[in-house]
Amino acid sequence: MGIKTQCARRGFPCDKLSARAPRGVRPAPQTGVMTVRKLPDLTPEQVVRLQDALLENANTLLMSALAILELGHHSHARSLAILGLEESGKAIAVHERRIEMGDATVGETFRCERLDELWASHEKKLETVHRFLAEEPYWFDTEPSDPDENASYLGTIKSWARRHDRSKQRGFYVDLSRTGEIMTPRDVADEGALREVIARVHQIGSQLRLGEHIEGRRQDEKEAGVPAMIDDDLAWLDAIEYRDKDAQEFRAELKRSMKEGSHGVALPNAVYRFNPPGADRSPFCNVGKPGYEAETRELMRLARERDQ
């Protein structure tokens, strides 16, 4: 029995079962060209709530993956964890756009084509995650991050994103190979790969929250400027011996600049700043709050290490 016959008997319009565009993408009228749905614009308050919701959901997917792992369903758990990576990719994009908005002209909309396209694409979300993990802009450890080593470990952006997207699909569904072999989620079970994905979701959640503190401080320092220093404050600079003429000239210029200081520059679009006036800037102010689960775990880990 054909699909149209089945639809007619069940009362479904056959036209509605034609190929559908991916979620967030729709065909343009008449032309058939795929267009990306525009996201609604957001107020600064909505941006903060969106970020909290994204990171909370990424953590929920992470914890769900761990719970399913305990039942022995490795492939399903990995698929959930990869969905957590995709939510993390959206959170990264929101964070980066918020930084841009601080220096944007007042009145510029938060939504932009880059966000629209990312929201509609699984691969773009994962590519954003790959870039963030490779660059690690908010890495916190005794040794600096090594982007080249990270990129080498992760692999190329396209292959990394496609591999995880395929793994997500394979972990959820039964499919057929080109030769007719049945492919089940059990075929892609890989506990090692799963635990790495889970660790990445946690890493992004904690580093994004650390990034908010770092970016907030940068904005504060930019507005405050640098106070002028006196000769006594710069005695350490004079104590360094330089025989090279260029180095001596550099020191003289540096000393002159530090004695002059610099005026602060107001943030053009301060409603998007990370540290609004009167905000609690304690590193523990958000412990236990929804969306701050990864940061809470990291703070607890550091506290345990300090007590040992």
N, C-alpha and C positions, 0 to 999 in steps of 0.2 A: 504494500500500500504506500503510495507516494505521500510526501509531506503535505502537499496541498489538499489531498483527499482527507487525510487525518484532520487537518485544520478545519476543513469545511464541516466534517461530522461533529466536531467538538465546538463549533461556533466561533472559532478564532479567525480574525481577518488574516489571510495568508500574507498580505503585504507587510504586516508587522513582524513577520519572522524572517525578513530579509536581513542581510549582513548588517550588523550594527557597528558603529564606530566605538572605539575604546572609551571608557568613562572619562568625561572631561573634554572629549573631542567630538565634534559633530560636523557633518557635511554641510558646506555652504549651499544655500538654495540654488538649484538649477545647475550650477557648475560642477558639483560633485567633489570639489576641492575640500579637503579636511581643514577646518578652522578650529582654533583653540578657544575654549570658553574663557571669557574675561572674568577674573575674580572680582568680587566687590571690593571697593576701597574700605580701608579700616582706619579707625581713630587710633591714637597712640595707646589708649587703654585697651582697645580690642587687640592690638598687636601683642601686648603683654599677656593677655588672657589666652590668645592663640598659641603663643610659645609655651605657656604652662601646659595647655591641653595636649600639644604635640609631644612634649617630653614625658608627660604623664602616660600617654597612650603607648609611646615607645617602650616605656618601662613595663607597662601592663603586658604588652606582647612578649617582652623579655621574660617576665615571671611566668607567663602562660607557657612559654617554650620550655622553661625549666620544669614546670609541673608535668607537662606531657612527656618530657624526657624521662622522668621518674617512672612513667608507665611503660617505657621501652619503645615509644614511638619516635625514633630519632628523626626520620625524614619529615614528619608532620611538625615536630618541634623546630626543625631548621627552617621550614617554610614560614612559621610564625615569627621566628627571630629575624628573617630577612624582611618581613613586613615591618618589623621594628626598625630595621636599617632604613627603609624607605621613609618612615615617619621622621627618623633622625635627619634624613636628607632635607626634608621640608623645614625642619627646625633650623638647620644650618643656613638655609636660604633666607629664612625670616630674620635670623640674627645678623647676617651680612647686609640685608636690606635696611635693617634698623640703624646700623653704623652709617650707611650711606645717607639716610634720611637726616641724621644730625647735621650734616653739612649741606643739605639740599635747600633750595629756595622755599620759603614758607608758602604753602599752598600746593606743593607738589604731592601727587597721590602716592600712597604707600605701594599700591599694586603697580606692577610694571609687566612688560611682556615676558621678561625672564622668569618671573614668578608664575605667570599664567602657563608658560610652556612646561616648567618643572612640575607644576601641580598635575598636569595631564599626562606625564610620561614617567613610567617606572624606571626606565634607563637613566633619564636625567637626574632623578632622585639619587640613584645609586652612583652615578658619575660624580655628583656633588659630595657624596660620602667619601668616595675614593680620593678626591682632591683634598678634602679636609684631613683624612687619615694620613695622606702622604705628606702634606705640609705641616700638620700639627702646629697651628699658630699659637695654641695655648698650652703647649707641652710643659709639664711640671715634673722635674726630676733632677738628680744630681748632675746628669750629663745633658747637653743640648740635643734637641731633635735632629735627625739626619734625614731630610726629605728625599735625597737620592737613594739612600738605603731603603727607606720606606716604600718608595715607588718601585724599586727593584723587587722587593718582597711581595708587594701587592699585585704586580703585573700591570699591563697597560690598562688604561681607563675603560676602553670599550670592552675588552675581553673580560675584565673583572666584573663590570656591570652586567654584561650578558650572561656570564656564568651564574651569577647569583640570581638573576631573574629566571633563568631556566631551572635552577635548583628549586626555587620557590614553587614553580608550576609542577615540577616532577614530584615534589614532596606532598602535594595535595591530591593529585589526580592519577587515575589509571589511564594509560594511553597505549597506542600501538606503534611499533617501529615500522620502518619502510618495508620490512620483510614480513610483517604481520605478527611479530613476536609481542606478547603482552608485557608491558612495562608497568610495574607497580611502584608505589612510594618506597617500598622496602629496598628496591634496587639502588636507591641513592642514599641510603642510610650511611652517615659518616659522622660519628660522635665528635671526632676531633675538629672537623670543619664547623660543626654546630656550636661547639663551645667557643670557637674563635669568633663567630658571628655574635654570640651573646656578649662576649667581652667587648667587642667593638661598639655595640649599642650602649653599654655602660660607659665606655670611654668617651663617646661623643656627648652623652648626657652630662657627665661631670665636667668635661672640658668646655662645653658651651657655657655652663654656669660660671666657671672660672673666667671665661672670656668676658662675661658681663662685668665682673669686678674689674678686670684689666682695662676694658674699653671705657668703663665709667671713670676710672682714675685718669686715663689719658685725656678724657674730655675735661675733667676737673683741672688738670695741670695746664691744659691749653688755655682755659679761661683765666686761670690764676696768673699765668706768666711765670717768669723766673726773677726773683728779687736780686738786686745788685749785691755783689760781694765786696768785702774790703780786703786790703792787702794781707791782713793777718789770716784771713780765711784761705788765701791762696799761697801761703808759705810753702805748702807741700809741693806746689807746682814749680816754684823756684828752686826747690831742693834737687830736682831731677836734672842731671847733667846731660846736655845734648851737644855733641861736637859737630854734627851735621848742620849746615846753615839753614837748610829747608826746615828741619825739625825745630830749630830755634825760632824761626819766623812763625811757624805754626803755633808754637807755645805762646809767643807774644800776642798773636791774634786771638788765641783762645782766652788768654788772660784778660785782654781788653774787652772781649765779648762778655766774659763772666763778671767783670767789674761794672759793665753797663746794665746787665740784666736784660730782660725783655718784657714788653707789655703783654698782658693777656689778650686773647682774642675770643670774643663772645661766640658761642655756638649759634650758627644762623637759625637752626630749627630746634630750639632747646626742648620742645615738647616731646622729642624722641630720645632725650638723653637717658643714660642708664642709671644715673644717680640724681633723681629729681630733688629739689630742695626739701629738707626735712626728712628724707628717707633714712631708714635705719641701715647703716653701713657695716654693721657687725658681720663678720664672716659666718656667724652661726644663726643669723636672724631668720633664715628660711629652712632650717633643719626640720624635717618631718612634713613639710608642706607638699601638696600634690604638684608634680612636675619637678621636684627637687630631690627625687629619690636617689639618683646617682650621686649627686653632690653630698647628700646625707651619708651614703655608704662610704664615700671617700674620706669625709671628715671623721667618721667613726673609725675607719682603718688607721688614719694618721694618729688619732688619739690612742688607739691600742698600741701602736708602735712606739709612741712616746712613753707609755707607761711600762713597757717591757724593759 
